[in-house]
């Protein structure tokens, strides 16, 4: 199916990007007549989708790596600032009206883009499974507080509810996703603000007994930056409906600020909690710091945050499948992603070692996605975000077919970045040979810098902004 697109929206479905109606468009370009919304919508999208308990866990991990309260807080803020780069990448969607993994064909070629597209689908499903499991366990604990526990039935019901909430919103599509993220953000923001008010006053802000080494700093940075970096293949998915007149400045500030505020607030909550309690089980550790009356509300917050994050990853996964050549509409393709998510969640919840294995596998994929992001972002800068939109969908008949569907410069840069990341990665499944000489530091995220530098070196004279006739 390489070089072919899923069927575009028909006249009967055009213009139906409306709340509680199934979106008619997939990766086909959004016509100017159907563009709507403004940059401010991105604030709520990135703010709401990142009000997830994952950031509490990340903040706690930074402390477990040996960082003090203030050191860990600094790393949390640095991770939050990276959302400005993610948000800026959404300009490509405004310019082309299509999804990020269609636009990346310009950097890698139509065929060269396919392997990363497949891996991105695996990663998006993996993160959706992780969030679904966290939400399910929180809802199961809530049911236990209602005196319904014991046996597999409460857990199965909790999983069904969590999947239904996620799948229904993602199935409806773009307009409903944005609506849900905004209104859920109002509720979740109030709840997590209360959580921060309960946890922050008791934080131990003193320095640890021993200063963290290079390993502690690098692992904390990887944890904080890996989350935002996992969004690099997604931002255009949520900007492709915006009018072409949307400014880069407004887009960058709105989306970046949304991701910054929510991720930093929850990350600091995790840092504060880790200085007071055992966070091996982060949900139980945090719950123990809260007054009894707030604990059921806390579990509802964990569930809600898991759902808001899963919605956008599941939605993007359906566009991803169209990029891979599935000849179905976006709404039909999402059923595949939902089925795989359900199967993976069942394994994670009823097979003891599945979740650990999944998290280890996802951590290893930074070797691919940091370099991929470096090439994509540097290519966007070289082109000044000016693409031949028709050629992105033209397959072998378009400008981005290059050499038999492969772009040598982009792929060489990707391989160079992957090699560097593999040599300097420190994960449970793989430790690169340069980690020990570097004092235990994990520098795999710098694979993005390496790949970007190599790509600029190789492509600066041949890659040019597209000039419409």
C-alpha positions, 0 to 999 in steps of 0.5 A, a space after each residue: 500500500 506504499 504510495 497510496 492514501 486512505 480514501 478522502 472524506 466524501 462530500 457527505 462527510 465534509 465539514 463534519 468536524 463537530 462535537 459528538 459527530 464522527 469525524 469524516 477526515 483522516 490523513 487527507 488534507 483539510 480544505 481551507 473551507 473546513 478550517 476553524 478554531 484558533 491557537 488558544 485551542 492548543 492550550 487546552 489540548 496540551 494542558 488537559 492531556 498532560 494532567 496525568 499521574 505519569 508526571 507525578 511518577 516522573 517527579 518521584 523518580 527524579 528523587 529516587 535517582 538521588 536528586 534533591 527537591 530543588 534539583 529535581 524541580 529544576 529538571 521537571 521545569 526543563 522537561 516542561 519547557 520542551 513543550 514549546 518545541 513540540 507546539 512549534 512543530 504543529 505549524 507543519 499541520 497548519 501549513 499542510 492540513 495533514 498529519 505529522 507522519 504524512 509530513 515526515 515523508 518529506 524528510 525520509 521519503 515515502 518508503 523511508 518513512 514507513 518503519 518509523 511510522 510502524 514503530 510510532 504506532 507501537 509506541 503510541 499503543 504502548 503508552 495507551 496501554 500503560 495509561 489504561 492500566 494506571 486508570 484501571 487500577 485507580 478505578 479498581 481501588 475506588 470500587 474497593 472503597 465502595 466494598 466491591 473487591 475480590 476476584 477478577 470481576 471488579 478489575 475487568 469492569 474497571 478496565 471496561 469502563 476505562 477503555 470505553 471512556 477513551 475509545 468513545 471520545 477518540 472514535 468521534 474524532 478531532 472536535 470531540 477530542 478537543 472538547 473533552 480535553 478542555 472540559 476535563 481539564 477544568 475538573 482535573 486542574 481543580 483536583 490536582 491543585 488541591 493535591 499539590 496543596 496537600 503534598 507540597 507543604 510537607 516536602 523536605 527541601 534539604 539536600 540529600 546526604 550525597 550529591 547525585 552523580 552523572 548517572 542520576 542527573 542523566 536518568 532524571 533528564 531522560 525520564 522528564 524529556 522522554 514524555 514530551 519528546 514522545 509527542 513529536 510525531 503528533 502535533 500536526 494531528 491537532 493543528 491541521 484544522 487551524 486556518 492557514 493564517 494562524 501565527 507561529 508565535 501564537 501557536 507556540 505559546 498557547 500549546 507550549 504553555 499548556 503542556 508546561 503548566 500541567 506537567 510542571 505542576 504534577 511533576 513538582 507534586 511527585 517530587 514533594 511526595 517522594 521526599 515524604 513517602 515511599 513511592 515504589 507504588 506511586 498511587 499508594 504512596 501519594 494517597 497516604 499523604 492525603 486526608 481520608 475524605 480526599 482519597 476517593 477524589 484522588 483516585 478519580 483524578 488518576 483515572 481522569 488523567 489517564 483517560 485524557 492522555 490516552 485519548 490523544 494517543 489513541 486518536 493519533 494511532 488511527 491516523 498512523 494506521 492510515 499512513 501505514 497504508 490501512 485502506 480504512 477510514 480513520 474511525 474504522 482504523 481506530 478499532 484496530 488500535 482499540 482492540 490491541 490496547 484492550 488485549 495489551 491491557 488485559 495482559 498487563 493487568 492479569 500477567 504479573 510481569 507484562 507491565 514491567 516488560 512493556 515499560 522497559 521496551 518503551 524506554 528502549 525506543 528512545 534510541 529510535 525516536 530521539 533521532 527521528 525527532 531531530 531529523 524531522 524538526 531540522 528538516 522542518 526548519 530547513 524547509 521553513 515549514 513550506 511543503 508541497 502538500 500535494 506531493 506528500 500524498 502523491 507517492 511515487 509520482 511526487 517530489 518526496 519519492 526521492 530514490 525509490 521512495 527513500 531519502 538518503 540524507 534523512 535516513 543517513 542522519 537517522 542512522 547516525 543519531 540511532 547509533 549514538 543513542 544506542 552507544 549511550 543508552 542505559 535501560 533495563 534491556 540495553 546498556 550501551 558500551 559508552 555508558 560506563 566510560 561516561 560515568 554511568 550517564 545516559 546521553 541517548 536523548 542527544 541522539 536528536 542533536 546528532 541526527 539533526 546536525 548530520 541532517 543539516 550537514 547533508 541536506 542544507 544545499 538540496 532541501 529548500 522551502 517549497 515555492 507554490 507556482 
